Amino acid sequence: MIFMIIQLNKNQQLLGGIQMKTNNQIALDTFASPITRKKKLKHEWEQFITGNSPSSIISPLMYESWMRCKDNGVNPYENRASINLNEEQIRDFLSSDSLFRILKPILSRLKDHFLDSRHLITYCNSSGDITYLDGDLALRLKAEDINFVIGSSWAENTSGTNAIGTALATGSPIQVFAGEHFCHELHQWTCSAAPILDPATREILGVIDMTGLWTENHPQLLSAVNSAAHDAAAILRNQLELERYKLIEYYQAQAITRRSNSYLIALDRGWNVIKASPILYEEGLINANHYLVTSPSLSLTLTSRVNWELEHQKGIWRFELHPYIYGGMSIGAIVYVFPPTIFNSYDSTFGIDNIFPHVKKETAPLLSRTNNLELSQDLALREQDPVNPVIRDTEFYQALFEHNPDGIYSCDLQENLLTANPAFERIVGYSVEELQRLPLSTLILPEYAENRLKHLKKTKTGIMQEYEVSFKHKNGYLIDAKVKSFPLFINNEIAGIYEIIKDNTENKQIEKDLQFTKQQLELFLKNTIDSIIIFDLQGKIMKVNKAFEEIFGWTEDEVLGRKLPIVPNFLLKEFTEILPIILKNKQVMSFETICKRKDENLIDISSFYSPIINDKGKVTAIVAILRNISERKQMEKALKESEKRLRTLINAMPDTVLFKDGEGRWLVANQYVRSCFQLENVSYQGKTNSELASYNEFYRDTLTFCDKTDEEAWEKRQIFRTEEVISHPNGKSTIFDVIKVPIFHSDGSRNGLVIIGRDITEKKLTEELLRKSEKLAVVGQLSAGIAHEIRNPLTSLKGFLSLLDSTTDKKNSWYLDVMVSEVNRIESITNQFMAVAKPQAITIQSHALQDLIEEVSMIVSPEALMNNVQIIVESEADIPMITCDVNQLKQVFINILKNAIESMPNGGEINVKTMKLENNQLLIRFSDQGIGIPNERIPYLGEPFYSLKEKGTGLGLMMCYKIIKEHQGQIMIDSEIDKGTTVEVILPVKN
């Protein structure tokens, strides 16, 4: 399918009396790829250039344009619109172009009406240079690809077939579709343009154009553009009627003073005669079309008088043209015609050399002689200096001059200052008197001097000018200013110049900053690694940068005008929900998502969506900045998996593992360390030890101690090893072997602290048991030796004491009793040694614990009574029987009660209470009111040869611990000085 239009019938449409030629189809194949379209277009151009393509391939109007371009040597492969006007030239043109002042509101209405059509609105001068361009920023950025920018020239003879250039060439409205362009390779744009004609001269003053991507063609664009041109033409016609009305008024005023011997002609800007003395028609000097039969081919925007002569029938007719100035500009002229009957001859200055095109300009007609005294007197009167009219309300106008915030000054044509207002004095720092003694050019910086002279030269020709200049203040600093320069007319002639100066220093700096920002933005778009997409409110792409092509694989030509192809199908719903949010909030949205590449691969993207808002606060497009984070996501995934494995490993470790930052805040803690401080359900991260202590005050002392050891590690700046003890609410304690590793930044500041602790409680107990076992082994060996060595002499002593008993009288028997008692005591001690050295055979049987305690109480009651001690026995009901060795338990209870009695030299009470515990256990609690035991000594109780009594051996309590342990029970001792001691014996019901 050929993508160019095969148009056999010309579609012509008449709008406003002007013939327009349009095409009904878009000259591109919607489904073809850009590469294919480019090849087809290249083929069509080659066929046309070589003359092998029939004219029916394109419309006749396009064919004629292509032919003109071919004749002008336009090469569509290489031609690119050039920049003809710089910023200053554009400003000069717009400030002096009266048409643009008329068009500006029309262009604004056109923009508002087609705001959502995604088209650019332009105004070009009569040479095809773009002087005004407005529209969506995104579309303007895209248009830069074909150099469709302010200042670029789109004349047909240089840039090829396009709507602007072809409208100028044909003088008719026209629409050029994408493939119909004979320029810039594959053209993605459709353009609609209409020329604006001067109703007076019928010359083209400029062109209105609307340009958009070919995918967004609007059926009413050409009509809209042509309607805008008609609106401008209507205003120009009304303006022309006003000018003609003023000319006729002036004509009539001049006719009254001229009397009957002179003839007058009123000409508008197009040299059309709008009023004239009837005799001039009769003499044939004005033709049926209301034009002079001869006249200089000069524009009637002249601001000075022009003279010429015409030899016609009865002789030489003389013409003196006086421009008529209205509103600061020439709108036509009054021509004074002097017939040949007035003169017998004419001065040499009116010879043939002065007839057009070498027209001599004079301030008044030069007459050699006259036969009409009245006319001569009238001419003499006219040559006199005119009397300036008196301005009413002088004080009012003087106030406007003196109190205007902008500087105003006037000068003659030689630039000698005439007057200046106070604002101008303030701007430059000089008084009027000083300025009148200084050439004004000395105030201007040298780099602005040439440009200023150029504008003054134009002002002297009657054209209002705007330009920028920089003054040097009297105090030395620079003042940037905007200047409006106006010709000063007196009696319809330029007599001087007056200028209005606005201090623009601050705005100039803002412009520089904006220009710098624009350059930075362009640099960013070209060099950023992020993909940038500009799309309209329907999701159609308007522009992408190079990074988009590199990340997603599509070229710009492949995606322009298409819906965003990067959104996967499974995310389309989510994406369509995001757009209304952006439009409603008019704020930037950022999120991470998944996008699709051209090769169908999915990639992770970090995206920022920002609305483009016009000056009316309406969102016109959306900018998406997309960054490929696939690599980062993969790294994050790998890091998370690694972290997960590490956390699993750390949590599975039987050791405490804790990471802190340089400020002591917890970062990572495994489950074990959290359970040690009962922080399982606490959000610990970012909290210090003191903050975590508030969750469980019981551990505050422990955590405070940890802070101290942390500080020691920081101070030593090396691996630090210590032991820390964590006490628990149940009375137990855990001992940890702790290693603390401080980590520092490169600058020496604190980075973090790694803490690893291993539970060595069992190890400590084992070491203690081993130590005690070694002691017991030594005690056993020593006891066995001592017992063996003592028993033999004791046997002899006991035997001889028995023999002496029968022979001793009563007087000495007391001594014998003492000796026997002491020998028995020695034997008792020896038996204890033997019990330690050699385990005793035990007999296990069920027994009532309460009966056992009652028996023991009876045994020790005599001793208790002797020491004024009362034993109180209490028991819960239904105490079960226990399996035990009755004699051994008696030994334990007797030992405990005896120690209690001995601890109360002044008497007191011993409370014995039996109760049931959970887990099938029984508790026997012995509480006395004795002198108590220091806390630091309690851990050593039960060790051999460690006793708090003066003559004690420590073997009794050691045997108690041993017996209870053999019964799978435990002994716990708690004491307070001067208040008493509590001994708790816990036994299982069944052993």
Secondary structure, 3 states (H helix, E strand, C coil): CCCCCCCCCCEEEEECCEEEEECCCCCCCCCCCHHHHHHHHHHHHHHHHCCCCCHHHCCHHHHHHHHHHHHCCCCCCCCCCCECCCHHHHHHHHHHCHHHHHHHHHHHHHHHHCHHHCEEEEEEECCCEEEEEECCHHHHHHHHHHCCCCCEECCHHHHCCCHHHHHHHHCCCEEECHHHCCCCCCCCEEEEEEEEECCCCCCEEEEEEEEEEHHHCCCCHHHHHHHHHHHHHHHHHHHHHHHHHHHHHHHHHHHHHHCCCCEEEEEECCCCEEEECHHHHHCCCECCCCCECCCCCCCCCCCCCEEEEEEECCEEEEEEEEEEEECCEEEEEEEEEECHHHCCCCCHHHCHHHCCCCCCCCCCCCCCCCCCHHHHHHHHHHHCCCCCCCCCCHHHHHHHHHCCCCEEEEEECCCCEEEECHHHHHHHCCCHHHHHHCCHHHHECHHHHHHHHHHHHHHCCCCCEEEEEEEECCCCCEEEEEEEEEEEEECCEEEEEEEEEEECHHHHHHHHHHHHHHHHHHHHHHHCCCEEEEECCCCEEEEECHHHHHHHCCCHHHHCCCECCCCCHHHHHHHHHHHHHHHHHCCCEEEEEEEECCCCCEEEEEEEEEEEECCCCCEEEEEEEEEECHHHHHHHHHHHHHHHHHHHHHHHCCCEEEEEECCCCEEEECHHHHHHCCCCCCCCCCCCHHHHHCCCHHHHHHHHHHHHHHHHHHHHCCCEEEEEEEECCCCCEEEEEEEEEEEECCCCCEEEEEEEEEECHHHHHHHHHHHHHHHHHHHHHHHHHHHHHHHHHHHHHHHHHHHHHHHCCCCCHHHHHHHHHHHHHHHHHHHHHHHHHCCCCCCCEEECHHHHHHHHHHHHHHHHHHCCEEEEEEECCCCCCEEECHHHHHHHHHHHHHHHHHCCCCCEEEEEEEEEECCCEEEEEEECCCCCCCHHHHHHCCCCCCCCCCCCCCHHHHHHHHHHHHCCCEEEEEEECCCEEEEEEEEECCC
